[in-house]
């Protein structure tokens, strides 16, 4: 697969990541959606509400996208939009 990772850069956990795992890579992670190789563990947070997430990059993107969508809906409700869209 190319760029092999080794030593302290590796995280063997498949769940339950914490701050000590941030910056490490998971050599192989199998999910129902597919198999991920050398995936980085990251920490991200929602700038709107401050909720945070530690885990693989794929799920971090989903966390951020989900929060963006949810907060856009909340704002649309505040400004009175009925269709769920936002401006």
N, C-alpha and C positions, 0 to 999 in steps of 0.2 A: 504494500500500500504506500510505499514511500516514507516520508518523514516519520520515522519511528520515534515514539516518546518513551522516556525511561525515568527511573528514579522517582524523585519527589514530585515530578510533573504528572504522575499517574494517580487516578482515583479509581479504586475498584468498586466503590459503592454504586448501586443501581437505584438508590433512593435515599432519602433522609440527609441530603447535603446540608452543610452549614458553612459558616464563614471561613473555616479552615480549609475548605475544599475549593474556594473561589480561585480561579487561575489554573487549576489542574485540568487535565483532560481524561475523559472516559475512553479507554481504548476501543471498546465495542459495547453498544447498547442496542438490544433488540426490543422493539415495540410492535404493537399490532399494525402500525403504519409503515414500518420498515426497519432497517438496520442502520444505525448511525456509527461512524468510526471517528475516533479522535475528536470527539465533541467537547468543547470547552464548557466548564462550569462558570457561570457568571452570577453577579448580583445586580439586580435592576430594581427600580422603584417607580411608582406612578407619581408624576409631578403634580397631579391634581389632588390626590387624597393621601399620598404618603405611604400607601401599602407597598410592601416589598416582596421580592421573590429571589430565592437562591436555587439554581438548578441549571440544567443543560440549556444551551442557547436556543434550541428549538422551542422549548416550553417558555423560555423568557420572552420570546417574540409573541407567543400566544397570550401570555400574561399582559404584556404592554398593549397589544392590539385589542384585547378584550376590555381592558380598562378604558382605552380611548373610545371605543364604541359605547360602552356603558355611560361614560361621562357625557358624551355627545347627546345621548338620549335624555339624560337628566336635564341638560341645558335646554334641549328642545321642549321639554315639559314646562320648564320655568318660563320660557318665552311664549308658551301657548301653542306650539306646533302640535297638530293632531296626527300627522302622518309619520312620526318617528324620525323624520329627517332633521338636519340642522343646517344652519346658514354659516 
